[in-house]
């Protein structure tokens, strides 16, 4: 199981993101913002779909598999 990212770091890495956005776009945006490994791993492990808000991303990242 992937370690949960720090919620503050997660939101920082999504700052300036335009929604809705798909998983690949979110991961690329976080990389450009300098997200740490746990944040990138968590975003990469989310279901492939479109997310309509930062809250939706946070929920997807923090759900137990």
Residue frames relative to the residue before (quaternion, step in Angstrom):
aa qw qx qy qz dx dy dz
X 1.0000 0.0000 0.0000 0.0000 0.00 0.00 0.00
X 0.4632 -0.6840 0.4965 0.2666 3.55 -1.01 0.84
X 0.4893 -0.6379 0.5050 0.3140 3.56 -1.05 0.77
X 0.4743 -0.6621 0.4949 0.3030 3.56 -1.04 0.76
X 0.4255 -0.7012 0.5033 0.2719 3.57 -0.93 0.83
X 0.6009 -0.5164 0.4546 0.4069 3.54 -1.29 0.32
X 0.4798 -0.7018 0.4355 0.2960 3.64 -0.68 1.04
X 0.6318 0.5234 -0.3396 0.4598 3.60 1.04 -0.69
X 0.6505 0.4995 -0.3112 0.4801 3.59 0.97 -0.85
X 0.6151 0.5484 -0.3441 0.4500 3.58 1.02 -0.80
X 0.7011 0.4616 -0.2793 0.4663 3.59 0.80 -0.97
X 0.6049 0.5400 -0.3553 0.4651 3.61 1.07 -0.68
X 0.6903 0.4905 -0.2856 0.4488 3.58 0.91 -0.91
X 0.6975 0.4351 -0.2657 0.5036 3.59 1.24 -0.39
X 0.3902 0.7467 -0.4643 0.2733 3.59 1.28 -0.03
X 0.8131 0.2340 -0.1943 0.4964 3.57 -0.92 0.93
X 0.4513 0.6872 -0.4497 0.3490 3.57 1.30 0.03
X 0.2818 -0.7363 0.5898 0.1750 3.57 -1.04 0.78
X 0.1716 -0.7936 0.5800 0.0659 3.57 -0.84 1.03
X 0.5122 -0.1448 -0.8455 -0.0424 1.51 -2.23 1.11
X 0.0954 -0.7818 0.6155 0.0291 3.52 -1.27 0.59
X 0.3967 -0.7084 0.5244 0.2567 3.56 -1.06 0.70
X 0.7319 -0.4529 0.2889 0.4192 3.54 -1.28 0.36
X 0.6691 0.5126 -0.3161 0.4354 3.60 0.82 -0.93
X 0.6443 0.5174 -0.3129 0.4683 3.58 1.01 -0.82
X 0.6463 0.5228 -0.3125 0.4597 3.58 1.00 -0.84
X 0.6518 0.5092 -0.3121 0.4673 3.59 0.95 -0.89
X 0.6644 0.5006 -0.3056 0.4632 3.61 0.89 -0.91
X 0.6404 0.5217 -0.3218 0.4627 3.58 0.97 -0.85
X 0.6629 0.5050 -0.3050 0.4610 3.58 0.91 -0.92
X 0.6191 0.5370 -0.3430 0.4589 3.61 1.01 -0.75
X 0.6731 0.4991 -0.2924 0.4609 3.57 0.92 -0.93
X 0.6856 0.4666 -0.2740 0.4871 3.58 1.14 -0.64
X 0.5381 -0.6652 0.3845 0.3466 3.60 1.26 0.05
X 0.1967 0.8111 -0.5254 0.1656 3.57 1.10 0.65
X 0.4864 -0.6621 0.4852 0.2994 3.57 -1.11 0.67
X 0.7289 -0.4632 0.2922 0.4108 3.56 -1.31 0.32
X 0.6687 0.5005 -0.3261 0.4428 3.61 0.86 -0.85
X 0.6348 0.5147 -0.3300 0.4724 3.59 1.06 -0.69
X 0.6736 0.4846 -0.2993 0.4711 3.59 0.89 -0.90
X 0.6333 0.5250 -0.3309 0.4624 3.59 0.99 -0.79
X 0.6645 0.5071 -0.3034 0.4574 3.57 0.93 -0.91
X 0.6601 0.4939 -0.3108 0.4730 3.59 0.92 -0.86
X 0.6612 0.5198 -0.3011 0.4494 3.58 0.99 -0.84
X 0.7077 0.4622 -0.2662 0.4634 3.58 1.11 -0.60
X 0.4587 0.6723 -0.4603 0.3547 3.61 1.25 0.05
X 0.6051 -0.5310 0.4276 0.4112 3.58 -1.21 0.37
X 0.4628 -0.6622 0.5119 0.2922 3.57 -1.11 0.71
X 0.3865 0.6664 -0.5518 0.3196 3.53 -0.43 1.30
X 0.5602 -0.5733 0.4581 0.3843 3.55 -1.30 -0.08
X 0.2082 -0.7689 0.5970 0.0946 3.56 -0.99 0.93
X 0.3054 -0.8110 0.4788 0.1406 3.57 -0.83 1.00
X 0.8063 0.0941 -0.0596 0.5810 3.61 1.24 -0.06
X 0.6423 -0.4973 0.3953 0.4289 3.59 -1.25 0.25
X 0.6164 0.5557 -0.3454 0.4382 3.59 1.06 -0.73
X 0.6406 0.5193 -0.3247 0.4631 3.60 1.01 -0.77
X 0.6359 0.5130 -0.3234 0.4774 3.59 1.05 -0.76
X 0.6509 0.5190 -0.3148 0.4560 3.57 0.89 -0.94
X 0.6483 0.5180 -0.3171 0.4592 3.58 0.95 -0.87
X 0.6668 0.5038 -0.3026 0.4583 3.58 0.92 -0.91
X 0.6717 0.5084 -0.2898 0.4542 3.59 0.99 -0.84
X 0.7556 0.4175 -0.2173 0.4557 3.58 0.97 -0.83
X 0.4885 0.6572 -0.4398 0.3689 3.60 1.24 -0.09
X 0.4270 -0.6696 0.5450 0.2688 3.54 -1.07 0.77
X 0.3727 -0.7223 0.5353 0.2298 3.55 -1.05 0.76
